[in-house]
Amino acid sequence: MAELAKAAVERIIRKASGLRVSDKAALELAEILEEIALKISQEAALLARHAKRKTVTASDIRLAARKL
């Protein structure tokens, strides 16, 4: 089950398309976004560890997103 709020995902889809959104579509996108966010977070954590830091920074997230 997705941790992202269904309502938030529905707003993203509506903002992008102007169309109504089915519950299944919102949940599917939420699951996909979470998978992507998990991969980015894992890569960002590796970057922070490589820099000998215990804190993931915004620049780690940006770099990890570009890398993936």
C-alpha positions as CSV (number, residue, x, y, z in Angstrom):
1,M,0.0,0.0,0.0
2,A,1.2,3.5,-0.9
3,E,2.4,5.9,1.8
4,L,1.8,8.9,-0.3
5,A,-1.7,10.4,0.3
6,K,-4.1,9.5,-2.4
7,A,-5.5,13.1,-2.4
8,A,-2.1,14.6,-3.0
9,V,-1.5,12.3,-6.0
10,E,-4.9,13.0,-7.4
11,R,-4.1,16.8,-7.2
12,I,-0.9,16.2,-9.1
13,I,-2.7,14.3,-11.9
14,R,-5.5,16.9,-12.0
15,K,-3.0,19.7,-12.2
16,A,-1.2,18.0,-15.1
17,S,-4.2,17.0,-17.0
18,G,-7.3,18.8,-15.9
19,L,-9.2,15.4,-15.9
20,R,-10.9,13.5,-13.2
21,V,-8.8,10.7,-11.6
22,S,-9.9,7.2,-10.7
23,D,-8.9,5.8,-7.3
24,K,-6.9,3.0,-8.9
25,A,-5.0,5.5,-11.1
26,A,-4.0,7.6,-8.1
27,L,-2.9,4.6,-6.1
28,E,-0.9,3.2,-9.0
29,L,0.9,6.5,-9.5
30,A,1.6,6.7,-5.7
31,E,3.2,3.3,-5.7
32,I,5.4,4.2,-8.8
33,L,6.4,7.5,-7.2
34,E,7.3,5.7,-4.0
35,E,9.5,3.2,-5.9
36,I,11.3,6.1,-7.6
37,A,11.7,8.1,-4.3
38,L,13.1,5.0,-2.6
39,K,15.8,4.6,-5.3
40,I,16.7,8.3,-5.2
41,S,16.9,8.2,-1.4
42,Q,19.1,5.1,-1.4
43,E,21.5,6.8,-3.9
44,A,21.4,10.0,-1.9
45,A,22.4,8.1,1.2
46,L,25.3,6.6,-0.6
47,L,26.5,10.0,-1.7
48,A,26.2,11.4,1.9
49,R,28.1,8.4,3.3
50,H,30.8,8.8,0.6
51,A,31.2,12.5,1.7
52,K,31.5,11.2,5.4
53,R,28.3,12.8,6.4
54,K,25.4,11.4,8.4
55,T,22.9,13.8,6.9
56,V,21.4,13.6,3.4
57,T,21.3,17.1,1.9
58,A,19.1,18.6,-0.8
59,S,22.1,18.5,-3.2
60,D,22.5,14.8,-2.5
61,I,18.8,14.3,-3.6
62,R,19.3,16.4,-6.7
63,L,22.5,14.6,-7.7
64,A,20.9,11.2,-7.0
65,A,17.8,12.1,-9.1
66,R,20.0,13.2,-12.0
67,K,22.1,10.0,-11.8
68,L,19.1,7.8,-11.9
